Amino acid sequence: GNQGQSSLTSDKAKKAEDAHDTATLADRLRSLQLKRSNFSGRLSFQSSNASAASSVAAGALGAEPESNTDKLLDALSRADQTKNQQWLRQLRLEYDHLIAPKIPTLEKSISHTLFFIIFPCLAVSAILFYLVDNPMIGDSNTSWSWLVLFLGVRQMVIFEFARVGEIFWIEILALRSSFFNMVVGPYLALAVIQSRGWPYICIFWPVLNFCFLYGNHEFAKHWLFWQDMLDIFNEVNPVDGVTDDNFYFRLLMVMIFIGVTVSLKRLTIALYLGRRTVEHFGVELEKLMAKMILIGEVANLAKSIENRNALIEGPLSPLNHEIDDEKLVRFREFVQNDGISDVDSPGRPGRKSAMAPTTHPPPPPDSSSPLSPSPVQLDATDEGPRNSPGHLPRSSPDQSAQGSTGSKQKKDYFSSATNAKLIYLLSEWEEPEIVKGNNSNVSVHDLVQFRKAVSYMDDKYRFSHAFGPAKTRVLCVESAQKVYDRLMLSAEQDSPTLPFSVFAVLAMDANGELVESKMKSLIRLLRPDRNGSLMKLDFVKSIDAVYKQLRLLRASIANSAQIDLAFERIVNFLFYFFVVVIALAIVGINIWTPFLSINAFVLTFSILYKDAASKYFEGLLLIFNRRPYDIGDRIATSAPMKDTSGDGSSTWFVDKVTLFTTTVRFATTNEVATYSNGSLAPLRIINANRSPKAILYLVIKFGLETPFQRIKVFRTAVENFINARPREWVGLIGFRATRVEADMGFIEYKIVGEHREAWQNIGAILESKADLASFCLEVTKKLGMRYESPPMPVNLSANSSDLRQLFEGEVNDDDGWATRKRTKSVSADDLKDVAAMFPTET
């Protein structure tokens, strides 16, 4: 029991922590969007200098200097005046924001009620009472003039009071005051907000009727019963049994019932649909906000560099080399040795691979094996990679300290190398996906934070004011180029690219320590190369990818809102039908006889639309429950029992989604088609946007007589080629023989690589695959491993000399076989000229 209680407490704490993180992300993003300059310190310094200069000037003119007591009294007086001014300013601001915008609408409504309803009804009632001898209604003892006053004057006055109450309770308190939400609770406050409009009037108009117009007492019959000057407003104007009539009571109760049920229905639908939206888009929105905040911080850093460059000529560095040299070296080592394979996909997050060998295990520092890639070599006296472009050797007079530091680093390196070898030798395995709870765990606070975060995505300065406008893609690209140019002010003058160490200052916490998670986030966002440099095109591409992800997510949320609205219309039709039936039953009207007759007529034709209704509800379940795609996703449909192609499927872009149809566009030809959602329900729908880290297969053939040592060299060359492109590839995850054909004279190998892009970005995937295939072709040419199939028919006759040459490693050209001789052993270093044909930068 204690364990269950502790786990429940931990779950609640975790939910509260997640909600706080989401709120923090939204608030941080908004602060970056509203932040126009970060040079307030300099401005305050200038203002303080100006005040000091003015005091000095006053003293020079002969003014008497103020005493400390006078200064203290003046400071206290200014503080009191400032406090009062702030309170008055806050009150004025609340009035301008809450009450003033509602006054014109309220005045217009009251004036229309007075001049078009109340005054005409007063005139008609006076005419009936004073000029027409106050006629009665049928055989009752109630006059027509009293009924006109009751309906046209008194009910309208109560109606306007209800309107004023709606503005006060909903527009001012519920929507603007945190005290109201704290007192009544979030759910009751949300219920009051959902009653906005005619449901509120439908509830509180009858309530005010019960207070001022219902009953058998004199005030309910005549508001001015106490005066004798105007007989039209007292007991002289007769009334009998109207204010306490049973039908009047039932009518008021029906109005309250309708208003309350509609408010509760709105609350339930809003919570259900809102939680579904947060459950579906919340994780992706949170990751996107984190990227937007990171871009805003990069832009602020660029602005600071530009401002410092205006004061100090020459290249700038965000770190002090003498003090923070060790941190800078560690940051550069982290960039160069980056092995992050769980990079976020532009689409939905998928399952993460644990212990998946993406590269060969790193060799020890003294290893010289040509079969193991060694992109970084360490030296015992260096703090970082020897061939790092930003390597800064530390000078120390104590050589023994250097030796001990180097030996300790070598131990750490061997330990990490051993761990990497163990992970590499283990088989690939995927972490099991933990099923989350239902959407009832989403709180009202989460819904509010989600709406705030979505509204921030529509801001003109989406990333920050320092970044610049990003309302459109063109403006975003232009702003990204300006940010890169500002960052280049901190680089060397002859440097063609931006050193990634510039961003090291962003990866430090308040204590000046490097935060590994922040470093990973920067690498995942900007993806520098293995040398720790970042080109302008790569920087703009990274920003553009976030912008496109933002726009697609915003379109998906907007389309989801339209689908939710259509679903709410269906619910409203059924809801109001039953509400009207119950309301009529409460009033006392019998509707069951005509209802049964209409029902018999409808059931007669139900057989005609039976199949259409079945397909319609299947489509509803597909779109509203399964939600297999969003706006902008690539999808492919196929029969569930049919296997798909290993090279990817032909895809369609989703352009529009409703509850009934889905409009798609063929990705190859831009042809537009429309599916009924019911026809898609039984199909298997492949979503390319939710298929992260595309797995690519490349088949290559070698001759049977190719030495295995040379095949291992080929694998090493391919692996080095993939590792040199961290923006494209996660790593090589497979290289195995899949087919041996002795008759055809070849052995077939399959190269399996994991790409960083989701299948949504099929263009970049195919481009990377084409580069890999071209590289493999050039390597096979260089190593003499290119397979050529024998011509048909094959001459199988052979003499003794041919057999002798065959076993010696040679085959006659007369048979159509390519001449192959034993060549000297080669290594991966011999393929540098081939790798130079495929540069890593564009």
N, C-alpha and C positions, 0 to 999 in steps of 0.2 A: 504493500500500500504506500509506503514511504517512497519507494522507487517510482511508482506510477505518479505520485504527486510531484516528485521532483522533476520527472520528465515532462509533466504537464506545465510546470512552472518554467522549465527551460524552453519549451515550445512557445509559450506566451512571450517570454523574454526575447526569443529569436524573432518572432513576428514583430514585436515592438521595435527591435533593432533594425529589421528590414524596412519597416515603415519610416523610421527615423533616417535611414540612409537615403531612401527615395526622396524624402522631404529635403534633406541636405543637398542632394544633387540638383533638385529643382531650384532651391534658393540660391545655390552657387551659380547656376547657369543664369538666373535672372540678374544677379549682382554683376556678373560679367557683361551682360547685355546692357545694363544701365550705367556701367562704369565708363566714363568718357575719358578720364585721364588719371594717371597714377603719379602725378608730379605735384600733389597737394603739399607735400613736405617742402618742396622748393619754393612754392608760392607763399607758404606760411613763413618761410625763412626770409623771403623778400619783404613781406608785410612787416615782420618784426624789425627788419633793418630800417624800413621806412618810418616806423613809429619811433625807433631809437634816434634816427636822424632828425625827426621833427622835435623831439624833446631837447636834443642838443641845440637845434636852431633857436628854440624858445629860450633856453638859458643864455645863448649868445645875445639875444635881444634885450636881456635885462629882466626877464620875468622871474618872479619869486619861485623857488623850487618848493614843491609840495612836501609836507611832512609825511611820515609813515602813517600817522593816525588819519590824516586826510585821505591818503590813498586807500586805507582800509575801509573808511566810511563810504568813499566813492565806489569801491568794489562791491560792498554789500548792497548799496543802493542800486547799482547796475544789475546785480544778480536778482534782486527782487523785481525790478522792472522787467528784466528778461523773462523771469518765470511767469509773471502776469501776462506779458505779451505772448509768450508761448501758449498759455492756456486759452487766451482770447483768440489767438490765431488758430489753434486746434478746433475751438468751438465754431469759429467762422468757416473753417475748412469743412467740418462735418455738415454744417448747414448748407454750404454751397454744393456739396457732393450728394447729400441725402435728401434734403427737403426742397431746396430751390428748383431742381429739375422737375419735381412732381407738381409744383404749384400751377404752372400753366395748364397742364392736363386736368387738374382738379378744378380749377376755375372754369375751364371750358365745360366740363361735365355738369357742375352745379348750375352754371348759367343756362345751359340747355334744359336741365330739369325744371328750373324755375320758370323760364319763359315759354316753354313748349308743353309743360305738363301741369305744374302746380298752379300757376296763375290762371291758365284757361279753366282748370277744374274748379278753382275758387269762384271764378265768374259764373260758371254753369251752376254750381251749387247755390250761389246767392240768388241767381235768377229763379231757380226752382223753389227756394225757400221763401223769398220775399215777393215774387211776381206771379208765381203759378200756384200759390196756396199750399206749397210743400206736399206734393202728391205722395201716396204710399206705394209700396211694392206689392201688388196683388192684394191678398187678404191679410198680409202680415202687418205688424205695427212698426215697420222700419221704413223711413222716408228715402226717396231717391236722392235728395240733397245730402243726407248723412252718408249714403253709400258712395256718392261721388267724392265726398271729403275723405272717406276711409280709404278708398282705392287710389285716388289721384293726388291726394295731399299727404295724408299721414303715412301711407305705405312708401311714398317716394322720399319723404324725409328720413324714414328708417333705412331705406335703401342707400341714401347718400351717407348716412352714418356708417353703414357697413363698408362702403367704398373707402371712406377715410380710415376706418379701422384696418382695412387690408394694407393700405400704404404704411400705416404705423407699425403693425405687427410683422408684416412680411418684408416690405421694402427697406424698412429702417432697422428693426430689431433682428429678425431672423437672418437676413442676408448680410447685415453690416456689423452687428454687435456680437462679439465673442462671449460677452457675459450671458446673453440669452441662451446660446448653445451650451454653455457650461452649466446653467441652471436646469434646463429641461432635458439635456442629453442630446446626443447627435441624431438619434432616430426620430425622436419627437420633433426636433427642430427641422429635420428633413421632411417629415410629414407635413408640417406647417408650410414649408416652402413649396411642396408639391401640390398643396391646395390653392396655390396662386391662380387667380382668375375666377371663373364662374363657380368652381366648387367652394371657394371660401365664401362667396356671396350666398351660395345655396345653403351653407351651414349657419352663418352668423345673421343673415336676414331673418330666418325663423327664430333664432335665439333672441334677437331684439324684439321680434313680435311677441314672444312669450313674456318679455319683460315690460313692454309698453302698450301692447294692443290686445293681448289675450286675457280673458277673465270676465267676471260678472260685476266687477266694481266700477265705480264712476269714472276713474281715470282711464280705464280701458275703453269706455264708451265715448267719453268726451275729455280731451286734454285740458280744455278751458272750462271745466264744469263749475269752477269756483267763482266765475264772473257773471254779471247780469247785463252788461252793456250789449253784447252780441249774442242773441238767442240762438243763432245758427250753430254756436259752438258749445251749448250747454244742454241740459235735459229737455229743453223746449223742443229741440230737434229729436224726435223719437227714434229709438232703436230697440229691437227685441230679439234676443237669441242669436246674434251674429258673432259677437266676440267670444262667446263660450260654446259655439256650436261644435258638434262632434266632427262634422266634415272639415271644418276649419282646423281642428286639432289634428286630424289625420293628414291633412294637406301639409301642415307644418312639419310633422314627423317624417313624412315622405321626403320632403326637401332636405331635412337633416340627414336622413338615411342615404339619399343619393350623393350628397356632398361628402359625407364621411367615407362611403364605399369607393367613390371615385378617387379621393385623396389616398386611401390605402392602396387602391389598385395602382395608382401612379407611383407610389412609394415602392411597392413590390416589384413592378416592372423596371423602375429605374435602378433599384439595387441589383436585380437579377441581370439585366443587360449590362449595367456598369461593371459588375464583377466579372462577367464573361469577357468583356473588353479588356479589363485590366489583366485577367488571367491569360488572355491570348497575346496581348501586346506589351504587357508590363515589363517582362525581362528584356525584350529587345529595345524598348524605349529607355530602360535604365542604362543599358550598355551604350546606346547612342548618345544619351546625355553625358555619360562619362567621356566619350570621345569629343563631344562638343566643348566640354569644359577644358579638356586637355588642349584642344586647338586654341581656345581663348587664352589659356596660359602661355602657349607658344607665341601668340600674337602680342600679348603684353610684354613678354621678354623681348620680342623684336622691337617694340616701341621704346622700351628702356634702352636697348642698345643704340637705337637711332638718336635718342636724346643725349646719351653719353658721348656719342660720336660727334655731336654738335659742339660739345664742350672740350673734348679731348681728341686731338688728331691722331690718326693711326689706328691699326687694328685693335680690337678690344676682345677680351676674354671674360666670360662670366665668372671665372674662378681665379683666385690668386695662385699663381703657379708655385710660389714659394711655400705657401701654407697648405694648399689643397692639392698638392701634386699627387699624393697617394690616392685620394678620392678620384681624381681625374683618370689616373692609370687604371683603377678598379672599374670605373665606368667604361673605359675603352676596352678593357679585357672582356667585360660582360657583353659588349656589342659584338666583338670579334668571335667570341666563343658561344654566341647565342645558339641554343638548340631548342628554342621554344617550338613545339609542334602543336600545341593546343590553341593556336591563334583563332580568334573569333572569325567566323565566316560572315560575309555580308548577309546571308540569309538566316534562317532559324538555327540556333545552336544544336549541334548533334551530339552523339555520344563521343566521349573523349577516349582516346587510345592510351592505355597505360602500358609502359614497358614495351613500346613499339620501337623496334630498331630502325631509326631513320638514317643513321650513318654508321660507319665502321667505328669501333672503339678507338679512341685516340692512342697513339703510340707513346711510349716513354720518351723522354727528351733525347736519349742517345740512340733511338731506334733509327735504322737506315733502311728498313724494308721497303722495297718499291711497291709492295702490294697494299700498303696502308697509307691513306691520305694523311698528310701532316700539314694542315694549313697554318698552324701556329707552332713555333718552336720557342722554348723557354731557355733562358740562361740563368745560371745559378746566382749571378750578381745583379740581375735585373729584376725590377718590380713588375714588369709586364711583358707582353709579347715583344720579341726582338724585332720582328718585321712589321710592327705596328706603325702606321704613319704618324701617329701622335705620341709615340713612346718617349717618355721623359726619364732618362736614367737619373737616379738620385745620387748626389755626391755626398759622401760621408767620410770623415777622416778616419773612422774606425773600421779598418778592413775586416777585422774579426766579426764585427757586428754584421757586416755585409755577408760574410760567409755563413753565419748562423741563420740569417734571414733567407739566404738562398737555399740552404739545406732544408729549412722548414717548408719553404715553398715547394721544393722538390718532393718532400714527403706528401704534402697536400696534393700535388699533381699526381703522384703515383696512386694515392688513395682514390682520387676521382677517376683516374684511368681504369683502375680495377673495377670500380662500380660500373663504369660505362661498359666494360667488357662483359660483366655479369648480365647487365640489362640487355646487351646485344645478343648474348647467347640464349637468353630466355625467349620463349615463343611469344608472339604477339597476342595481346589480350585486351579486351575492351571492358571498361568499367561498366557495371550494370547501372541502368538508369533508375533512379529513385522516383517512384510514382508520387506526385504531389497530391495533396488533398483537394477536395472540391472547392469551388469558388466561394463557398460560404466563409472561408478564412479571410477574405478580403474585407477590410474594415471601411467605414465611411471616410476615415482620414485618408486611406489609400486612394479612394475614388477622387477625393478633392485634390490630392497631390498629382494624380494622373491627369486630371483636367488642367491643372495649372501648367504642368510640364508640356502638354500638347499645345496649350495657348502660346507658350514661349517659342515653340517651333515655327510660329507664323510671324515672328518678329523680323524686322528688316535687318537688324544686326544679330543674326542667329548665333554667331559664335562669340562675338564681343565687339565693342566699339573700336578697340585697337585693331581687330582684324579687318574691319570695314564692312560695307554692305554686302549681303549675300542673299538678296531677295530672289535673284535668278542665277542660273548657272554661269552666265557670262560675267556677272558681277562677282560671283564667288571665285572664279578663276583669276580675274584681275586682282582681287584683293589678296589671293594666295601668292601671286607673283610679287606683289608689293611687300608682303610679309617676308618672303624669301630674300628679297633684295635688302631688307633691313637686317636680317640675320647675317647676310654675307658681309656686313660691315665689321663683324667680329672676326672674320677669317683673314688669313694672309692675303696680301694684295695680288699675288700671282696664283692663288689657289682657284682652280676651276670649279671646285665643288665645295659644299658646306661641310665642315667637320662636325660629326654628330656629337662631339664632346661639348659643343655649345649648349646643348640641352641638359647638361649635367646639373645645372643649378635648379632645374625644375624637379629633379629626382631627389632633392634633399629635403629633410623635414625641418622642423623649427630648431632642432638642436644641431643642424648642420651635417647630419648623417645621411648617407645615401640609402634610399628606400628601394629595395629590390622590386617590389610590386610596381612602383612608379616607373622604374627603368623598363620593366617588361611592357608596361602600357605604352611608353614612348616608342619602343621598338615595334610593337604590334601596329601602332598607328602609322608610323612613318617608314618603317622597313628599310633601314640603311643597308649598304652592302657590307661584305665581310671586312672591308678595310676601314669601316667606320666613317664613310663619307656619304653624302646625300646630294643627288643631282636635283636641279630645279624642276625637271620634268617629273621625277619621282615624287618630289614634295607636292607638286600641284596634283598629281594623280591621287595621292593619298587623301588630300583635302576633297578632291572631286568625288572620290568613292564615298566619303562620309556624307557629302551633300546629296548624292544620288540615293543613298540609303535613307537619309532623312526625308526626301521628297516621296519616295515610294512608301515609307511607313506612314507618312501623313495622308497620302491618298488611300492607303488601306484602312486607316482609322476612319476617314471620312466615308468611305464606301461601307464600312461596317456599321456606321451610324445610320446610313440610309437603309440598310437591310434590317437593322433593329427597328427603325421607324415603320417599315412595311410590316414587320412581324407584330408591332404594337397595334397597327390598324386591324389586323386579323383578330387579335385578342380583344380589341375594343368592340368589334362587331358582336362577338359572342357575349362579351360582358354586358354591354348596354341592352342587348336583347333580354337577358335574364333580369337585369335591374328594372327594366320597364315592366316586365311581367310581375315581378315582386311588388313594385310600386303601385301598380294598378290593383293588385290583390289587397294591399294595405288600405288603399282608398275605399275599396269595396266594390270595384267594378269586376264583373264576371267575364273573363276572357277565354275560359277554357273551351266553351262550345265552339266559337269561331276558330280557335286555334286548332282544335282537333279536326275540323273540316278541312282547313288549309293543309294540315299535316298529311291527311289522307290523299290529297291531290298531289302533293310533292312526292310522296313515296311511290306513287304510280309511275313517275318518270325517273326514279332514281336508278333504274336499270340502264338508262341511256348514258349516264355519266359515271358509271361505276369505275370503269378502267381509268378514265381521265382523272377522277378524284384520287385513285390509288397512286398514279404517277405523280400527281401534284404533291401529295403528302410525302412521297419518297424524296422529291426534290427539296421540300422544306427541311426534312431531316438531314439531307446532304449538306445544304448551305448553312443551316442554323446549328447543327450539332457537330457534324464531322469537320466542317470548315477546311476543306482540303487545299484551298488556294486563296490568295489575296490578289488585289490589283497589282499588275506588273509582273506576276510570277510566270515562269515558263512551266507549262504542264504538258504531259504526254499521257494519252489514254490507251489502254489495251485491255484485252480480255484477262480476267484474273488467272486463268489456267495456262496462259501463254507466256513463255519466258521473253525477257527483253534482251536487246542487243548489248553486248559488253562494251561497245564503243559509244554508247549513249543512244537516246531515242530522239526521234523527230518531235520537236516541241512547238507549242502554241503559246503566244502571249495572252494573258488574261487582261482584257480591256475594260469590261464592265460586268458586274455581278448584281443580279436581283434575286428575289425569292423564286422567280419562275424560270428565268433564262440566264445563260452565261454567254457573253460575247467574247470571242477569241480571235487572234490574228496569227496566221501561220508565220513562223519566224523566218522561213526561207524566202517566201514570195510576198509577204504582207497581205495575203488574202484574208478577208474577214469572214468569219462564220459565226453562227449562233446555235448553241445547244439548249435543249430543254434540260433543266436540272434533273428531271426524272429519268431521262435517258442516260445521264452520267452516273446515277446512283449505283448500278450494278457493276461498273467498270473499275479497273485499277487505275488510279490517278497518280502519276509520278510528278512530284513538285521539284523542279530543279533548284528553286531558291531555298528549299529546305533540305537540300542534299549537299552538305558542305564537304570540302576537301575531296575533290573529284579524284577517283582512282583511275589511272590511265595505264593501258597495256600496249606494249610495243613488241612485236614478234620479229626476231632476226634469226637467220640461218647461217651456220658455219659448216665447213666441210668436215667429214668424219676424221680426217687425218690431222685436224687442227689440234695442236698440243693444249692440254688443259691449263698449263702455266700461262699460255698466251690468252686464254679465255679469262683467267683471273686478272690479267693485266687490263683486258678490255673492261671488265667489271669495275676495276678501280678507276679507270678513265671516265666511265659513265657516272660513277658515284661522285667523283670530283666535279664533273660538269654540273651535276644537280646541286651539290652543296655550294657551289659558287654563285647560285642564283636564289638567295633566300626570299626574294620578293615573289618568286614564281613557285618554287617547290618546297614542300615540307621535307621530303627526303626520298631515298630509294628504299622501298619496302619489300622488293622481291626481285630475284634474278635466278631463274631455275630452268633446267632443261625439261621441256614438256613433250618432246616428240623426237624419236630416233627413226630415221628412214635409211636403212642400210642399202636398199636397192637404188634409192635416189642419191645416196652419197652425202647426206647432210644430217645434222643434228639441230633441232629447233630450240631456241631459248626464248623465254618470255621475260621482258623487263617490265616491272611494275613500279610505278612512281605515284606518289601522293602529291597532288597539287594544292596550292593554298586557296584557290578560288573554288566557289561552289559551281555546280553545273549551270547556274543561272548565267554566269559570265563565260559562255561557251567559246566566244571568240578568243579570249586570252588563253583558254585551255588548249584549243586546237593549235594556236600559235606556238605555245611551249612544246607541244607534242611534235610539231613539225621541226622545230629546232633540234629537239632530241634525236629525231630520226635522221636528220641530216648529219648531225655530229656522229652518230653511230656509223653511218655510211662512210664518212671520211676516216674514222678510226679503223674500220675494217680494211679500207684501202691501204692505210699506212702500215698496218700490221700484216698485210697479205692474207687476210682471213676472209676475203670476199668470196662468197659461194656462187658458183656458176653451174646451173643444172646441165646435165649431159644432153646432147641432142638425141632425138629419137629417129630411127631405132638405135639402140645401143649395141655396139659391137662387143660381144662378150668373149670373143676368141683372144687368146694371149699366148705368145711363145715364151720360151725360157728366159730370154733377155728382158722381155717386158716384165715378167714376174720378178726377176732379179732387181730391176729398176724400181718396181713397185715397193718391194720390201726395203730398198735403200732410200725410199722417200721421193722417187721420181716416177712419173707416168708419161708415156709417149704422147706427143701431140696428135698422132694419127687417130687416137680413139676419141678425140673431141674433148678430152679432159684438159683443164688448164694445167700448165707445168708448175709443179710445186716442189721446191727444194728446201732442204733444211737451211734455216737462216740462224743468225746469231740471236741470242736471247735479248729481249727488249723489256723495258719497264715503263711505268707511267711517265717518267721524266722525259722519255723520248717522244711524247705526244704533245709537247708544249706548243709546237707549231700548229698542230690541229686545233688545240684549244684556243689559240689566238684568232682563228677564223671565226669564232663565235664569241664576240665581246659580251661582257656582262652588262655593260651600260649601253643605252640606246643613243 
